[in-house]
Amino acid sequence: MFADTTFKKFTIAEKDKLVGKLEINNELVASNKFIRPFIREVGSKMVTKIGNRNYEKLNAYIINCMKDYYSRLTNNTSISEQQMMLSTYKHLYEMWTDLHNYKRTNNIVEMDKTYDLFSYELYVLGYNEF
């Protein structure tokens, strides 16, 4: 299908810290002859998946973040801030329940979407060490 299967190697950095490495097949990215094109907009590309997920590490990360957030919630002195943090914690707990249900029913697509959303929301809350 492709004449050259060597991949160009790139590194991804965020705030001068190495976040990951990426290999790209230039022929695949440049091709527009698929039934459903790989790139739907001219001039923009989206990385949809890099490597495989380590669900055990991701679960441990989420659990540790939720424990830390709950301890911050209970040690907080301002009542208005506690109420705001409690509503956020309830939202995170609902996402954890949804994630558990997707695992139980083996709904991988929704499970991955929930992991992505969970990771993003924890990042917004200040948890970025995975």
Stockholm file with secondary structure:
# STOCKHOLM 1.0

chainA/1-130         MFADTTFKKFTIAEKDKLVGKLEINNELVASNKFIRPFIREVGSKMVTKIGNRNYEKLNAYIINCMKDYYSRLTNNTSISEQQMMLSTYKHLYEMWTDLHNYKRTNNIVEMDKTYDLFSYELYVLGYNEF
#=GR chainA/1-130 SS CCSCCCCEEEEEEETTEEEEEEEECHHHHHCCCSSSCSCCSTTCCCCCCCSCCCHHHHHHHHHHHHHHHHHHHHHCCCHHHHHHHHHHHHHHHHHHHHHHHHHHTTCHHHHHHHHHHHHHHHHHTTCCCC
#=GC SS_cons         CCSCCCCEEEEEEETTEEEEEEEECHHHHHCCCSSSCSCCSTTCCCCCCCSCCCHHHHHHHHHHHHHHHHHHHHHCCCHHHHHHHHHHHHHHHHHHHHHHHHHHTTCHHHHHHHHHHHHHHHHHTTCCCC
//
